[in-house]
Amino acid sequence: MEIEKKYSEMTEHELRTEIGRLMEKARKAEQLGIVNEYAVYQRKAVMAQSFLVDPKTIEPGEIYRIDGDEGVFFHVDYLKGRFAWGYRLGGERAEEALPIAMLKSVKTGK
C-alpha cells in the first residue's frame, strides 16, 4: 500500500496532478448524484489548490471575493497555515476560516 503524502510535502507538479484526480472524482460523483461525495472531493481540491497559493499574497485587513460565492466578500483578519480567518461582509461578523485558494482579490489587475 502506498503511503499518502501530505499536501505540504508535495511538489507543484504533484499538487496539480492531485487536484486533477480529485476534480475527476468529484465530476464522477456529481454524475452519479452522490452529492456528499462530490462536496468532499471539491473541498479536498480547494485545499490542495491552497498549497499552490503564496500566503504572502493574502493580506490581513484586506477584503477579498469568495470564489464560488458570487457577490459575497470576506474580510481577512489573520492567516494561520493555509487558512484565512475573518468574516463575511454583510453578515453577523461570525469568525470563520476559508482556504486561501477560495479568496480572489477585488483590486483590479489581480
Rosetta blueprint (number, residue, H / E / L):
1 M L
2 E L
3 I L
4 E L
5 K L
6 K L
7 Y H
8 S H
9 E H
10 M L
11 T L
12 E H
13 H H
14 E H
15 L H
16 R H
17 T H
18 E H
19 I H
20 G H
21 R H
22 L H
23 M H
24 E H
25 K H
26 A H
27 R H
28 K H
29 A H
30 E H
31 Q H
32 L L
33 G L
34 I L
35 V H
36 N H
37 E H
38 Y H
39 A H
40 V H
41 Y H
42 Q H
43 R H
44 K H
45 A H
46 V H
47 M H
48 A H
49 Q H
50 S H
51 F L
52 L L
53 V L
54 D L
55 P H
56 K H
57 T H
58 I L
59 E L
60 P L
61 G L
62 E L
63 I E
64 Y E
65 R E
66 I E
67 D L
68 G L
69 D L
70 E L
71 G L
72 V L
73 F E
74 F E
75 H E
76 V E
77 D E
78 Y E
79 L E
80 K E
81 G L
82 R L
83 F E
84 A E
85 W E
86 G E
87 Y E
88 R E
89 L L
90 G L
91 G L
92 E L
93 R L
94 A L
95 E L
96 E E
97 A E
98 L E
99 P E
100 I H
101 A H
102 M H
103 L E
104 K E
105 S E
106 V L
107 K L
108 T L
109 G L
110 K L
